[in-house]
Amino acid sequence: MKTSTLLFALTALLVAGGTRAAAPRESDYYSIETFPTETTPMEVSGMMLRSDGRMMVATRLGDIFIVEGAYGDPSQVRFHRWASGLAQPLGLLEHEGWIYCAQRGELTRLKDVDGDGQCDVFETVCDDWQISGNYHEYNFGPRLDREGYLWVTLNKPFGEGPYGQADWRGWAVRVDPKTGTMQPMSVGLRSPAGIETSPWGDMFYTDNQGEWCNASKLSVLEFGDYHGHPWGLASQQKAGAPFDGMPQPISGTWMKDMHKQIPQFKMPAVWFPYDKMGNSPSGMKWDLTEGRFGPFAGQLFVGDQHHSWIMRVCLEKVEGHWQGACFNFMENFQSGIIRLAFGKDSSLFVGMSNAGWGSRGNSPWGLQRVRWTGTTAFEIERMSARPDGFELTFTQPADAAAAANPLNYKMESYTYRLESRYGGPEDDKKNVQILSATVLDGGKRVRLIIDPIRAGYVHELHLSNIPAADGTGLLHSVGYYSLINIPKNVAL
């Protein structure tokens, strides 16, 4: 057999069997550009795209900068200090001509009145929450809801503060920007490092694994919710609390069963399994670029501080509850990711700090920019629940023969307890059988029928030996679907 004929035969065999597709790299599809921050420490704690198209960043050290030249050669960037003297501003929001930020002790608004490029007005909007002096009492936000209120999430302290327990720690609150009135909304938060308004108007937050939070998670915030941590329950007797008399949770209860003990308990939308999907989820941004950042328009990107990487989340509402799947998206950033923001050119800005916590990225801080190369990776674009399994949608057609082979899929399911200890294991594990894999739409979709399917469990799915129809390898082959509710009836 001629060499060329042999190579052709081997290539055809590999594509058809899906056994050895070329291993793709993240850098084939997205590039990372680094801004020099050696002379201007960029411990980025807040970041936003201003209405004039400029990128604005806040730092943990209390400054706010405008990034001049953010869209050009990174080596030519200039950081123009717009404000200083703030106390750990951990979020930025532009609203009605003001820049709002949640500081350690208050929600503040700022403005450059005389137009000289420097902030000259600082106004306290609300300081109704308290601080005890504990270093862990961070405040995140604000974000604007559909009714015009500003939401802030209040970190609980790490242990007791030097002056006793402060009110409203571990709560999500919202503030009327016109009157400064604070309304407590939901309780049970631990370390809610990210808060974001969804495109449809719901408020989502990320929480970090720890005591009474067995796995990091993404959850929806609504009035009257309880999210599991008991610290903030001490404030429920205060004026304005949405409930009173809520009992302390019983350690060791399955989270899927917590509503039987505490009806206000809300299950997460997505669990981030420990270490597999980061350790410390932080800031997040929905992709509203309409395809200019790649094939994930409408999905959510979530940073992780410890792992220095970005995760991707697709969501759907099932039986009244938001739930969905998470996937790895991109790793190897220079420091721990704190904030994300899309620029006017649809590139993604990534603000970082390890602030003594440590991170896989070993720089103490950083600011980087991610650009799509224009080439679409072969990925699981979406994982959706069905009454008897799941449906996978790919970014491009999969090899039909490989995708139809149930042996190319492996799944297990597990859940979590609500426990007082620091974090907890994947519990009640069970292997899941893939009964069938039906290829639809010429390989763009695959319908998996499984047994068992369990509500309240993460369903962890591994794909192997499934290339694209053109032989391209799958970039990320694992998905984690948090199946809170099983849909009752979904058509093919």
C-alpha positions, 0 to 999 in steps of 0.5 A: 500500500502506498504511503499516501493511501495508508495515511488516508485509510488511517485518517478515515479510520480515526475519524469514523471510530473517534479513537485518536482525534488531534488534541486541540488547545484552548489557545487555538480558539482564544488568545490571552493578552497581558497588560503590564501592571508592575508599576501600577499594582492592579489587584482588581476588585471591581471592573465595568465597561462605562457607557463611553466605551472605556474600561474602569477598574477598582482595586482592593487597595482603594483606587479606581482607574480608567484604562486608557488604550484598553483595546490597543497594544497592551504595552501602550496602556495607561492607567489613569487614577480616577478616584482613591481613598476607598475601603476595598471597593468590590464592585462597580456600576454606572447608573444615572451619571454616577459610579456606584461601588460597595465599600467595606462600610457603605454603598457609595456613589461617585462623580466627576462633576467638573469634567477634569478626569478626577472624581470630586464628589463622594456620597454615602448612599447607604450604610445601614449594614454593620461591620465588626472589624473582622477582615472577612466582612467584604461587600460585593456589588452593587447590581441593578434589578428590574425595579431600579434597586441596587443589590449588595451581598454581604460576606459573613466574618471568619469567626467572631469579630472583635466587637461581636456579631454585626447585623446583616452579615450573610445577607443579600440586601437591596437599596433604593438609590433615591432614598438610601433605604436598605431592604434585607432580601435573603439570608444564608450567604457565606462568601458571595463573591460574585453578583450579577443581573441576568439578561432577563432580570433575575439576580444571581450570586456565586458562593464559596465552599466552606462551613455550611456550604459543602460545595461552591455554587451559583444561585438565584437571589429572591426575596425571602430565600434562605441559602443555608448558612446560619450566621445571618439568622441572628438578624431575622428579628430586626426590622425589615427582615423578610421572616422571623422564627426560622429555625437553625438548620440541622447539620448533616441534612441532605440539601435536596431535603432541606425544604422539609425542615426550612421551607424557605431553603433554596437549592442552587442553580448550579453546583461547582464540584470541588477542585474539578470546577475550581475552589472559589467562584468569583465574578461573572458575566453573561455573554451578550456579544451575539456571537462576537466572542464565539459560540456561547452567546447568552451563556454565563462565564464565571471566574475562579479565584483559586484555580485562576480559570474561567468556567462556562454555565448554560442555564434553563428553567425546569419546573420553575427552578433555574438549573443547568450545567457547567464546563471548563472554558479557559485556564492559565491566567496569571493570578486569581480571577476576581472580576470579568467584564466584556469590552466594547470590542467584545473581548473579555477583560479579566481582573485578578488578585491573589491577595494572600489567599493563593492561586494557581496563577502565581502573580500577586495581581493582573489584568488580562484580555481574552480575544476569540480567534474566530475559529470555533472549537468543538465543544458541548455547547449545551447540556439540557435535562429531559425526563429520562436523561439529557440532550447534548448540543455541540458547537458543530456536528459530531462524528455520527457513528462515534456519538451514537455509541453509548460506550463513549459516554460515562456518567455518575451522580452525587449530591451534597449535605448541608453540614457545619464542617468546612466543605463536604464530599460528593455524597451518595454516589452512584454510577449511571448507565447510558441506555442509548445515544440517539444522534439528531440534526446530523450530529449537532445533537445527541439524546442520552437515555440514562438509568437512574436519573435522580433529582437533587443530584449532580450528573457528571458526564464524561465523553471519550472518543467522540470527534467532530465530523471533520475529525477535530477533537473535543476541547473540553470533554466533561460536563456537570449538570445540577439536576434540581428538578426533572422535567415532566415533559419535553419534546424531542 
